[in-house]
Amino acid sequence: MEDTIPSLRVARSRKLSPRAVPIVFAFFMSAIMAFLMCCVIVGVNTGIDAGYPGRVLGTYVLAMPVAFLCVLAVRPFVLKLVGAVCRVSG
C-alpha cells in the first residue's frame, strides 16, 4: 500500500494547471477529429487498399495542425453559441 501513495503524488504533480484546459481540450479534440476525418475522406476518395494507412497518415500530418488552430480560433464563437442555446448553471 505504501508503494502506491508516492506514485499517486507524482502523477498528480505532473498534471497541467487548470489554465491549460482550453488548449489541451483543443489539442485532443482536433487530434481525434482530424484523424477520423482523414480516415473517412481518404477512404472515400482513394479507396481502402494496402496503401491506405500511409495515405491517411500523410494527410493527417497536414490536417492535425490545421484542425488544432481552427479549434482554438473558433472556440470563443462556439462558446457564445452554446451560451445562446443552453442555460448555464451558476
C-alpha positions in Angstrom: 0.0 0.0 0.0 2.8 2.4 0.8 4.3 1.9 -2.7 1.2 3.4 -4.4 1.0 6.6 -2.4 4.2 8.2 -3.7 3.4 7.2 -7.2 0.0 8.8 -7.0 1.5 12.1 -5.6 4.0 12.1 -8.5 1.2 11.5 -11.0 -0.9 14.4 -9.6 2.1 16.7 -9.6 2.7 16.1 -13.3 -0.7 17.3 -14.3 -1.1 20.7 -16.0 -2.7 23.6 -14.3 -6.4 24.4 -14.9 -5.3 27.3 -17.2 -4.2 24.8 -19.7 -7.6 23.1 -20.1 -8.8 25.1 -23.2 -5.5 24.3 -25.1 -5.4 20.7 -24.0 -9.0 20.2 -25.0 -8.4 21.8 -28.4 -5.4 19.6 -28.9 -7.2 16.3 -28.1 -10.4 17.3 -29.9 -8.5 18.3 -33.1 -6.2 15.3 -33.0 -9.2 12.8 -32.7 -11.4 14.6 -35.2 -8.7 15.2 -37.8 -7.7 11.6 -37.7 -11.3 10.3 -38.0 -12.0 12.8 -40.9 -8.7 11.8 -42.6 -9.7 8.1 -42.4 -13.1 8.7 -43.9 -12.1 11.2 -46.6 -9.0 9.2 -47.8 -11.1 6.1 -47.9 -13.9 7.7 -49.9 -11.5 9.5 -52.3 -8.9 6.8 -52.9 -10.3 3.6 -51.6 -9.1 1.2 -48.9 -6.2 -0.9 -50.0 -2.6 -1.7 -48.9 -1.5 2.0 -49.2 -4.5 3.3 -47.2 -2.7 3.7 -43.8 0.2 5.6 -45.3 -2.1 7.9 -47.2 -4.2 8.6 -44.0 -1.0 9.4 -42.0 0.3 11.6 -44.8 -3.0 13.5 -44.8 -3.1 13.7 -41.0 0.3 15.4 -40.9 -1.3 18.4 -42.6 -4.8 18.1 -41.2 -4.0 17.9 -37.4 -2.2 21.3 -37.1 -4.8 23.0 -39.2 -7.6 21.5 -37.1 -5.8 22.5 -33.9 -5.5 26.1 -35.0 -9.1 26.1 -36.2 -10.5 24.7 -32.9 -8.5 27.4 -31.0 -9.8 30.1 -33.3 -13.5 29.2 -33.3 -13.6 28.4 -29.5 -14.8 31.8 -28.4 -17.6 31.9 -31.1 -18.7 28.3 -30.2 -18.8 29.3 -26.5 -21.1 32.2 -27.4 -23.3 29.9 -29.5 -23.6 27.4 -26.6 -24.4 30.2 -24.2 -27.2 31.4 -26.5 -28.7 27.9 -26.8 -28.1 26.4 -23.3 -28.8 27.6 -19.8 -25.5 28.0 -17.9 -25.5 26.8 -14.3 -24.4 29.1 -11.6 
